[in-house]
């Protein structure tokens, strides 16, 4: 993979992890 494609992949992975973390925090605060 090229460097730009690798950076995009890592960025997408971080966004996915952040979304999961934020949703889990929101669920914990609601209960």
C-alpha positions in Angstrom: 0.0 0.0 0.0 1.1 3.5 -0.7 1.8 5.9 2.2 -1.4 8.0 1.5 -3.6 4.9 1.4 -2.0 3.6 4.6 -2.7 7.0 6.3 -6.3 7.0 5.2 -6.7 3.4 6.5 -5.3 4.3 9.9 -7.4 7.4 10.1 -10.6 5.5 9.3 -9.7 2.9 11.9 -9.3 5.6 14.6 -12.6 7.2 13.6 -14.3 3.8 13.9 -12.7 3.2 17.4 -13.6 6.8 18.5 -17.2 6.3 17.4 -17.5 3.0 19.3 -16.0 4.6 22.4 -18.2 7.6 22.3 -21.3 5.5 21.8 -20.4 3.2 24.7 -19.9 6.2 26.9 -23.2 7.7 25.9 -24.9 4.4 26.6 -23.3 4.2 30.0 -24.4 7.8 30.9 -27.9 7.1 29.8 -28.4 4.0 32.1 
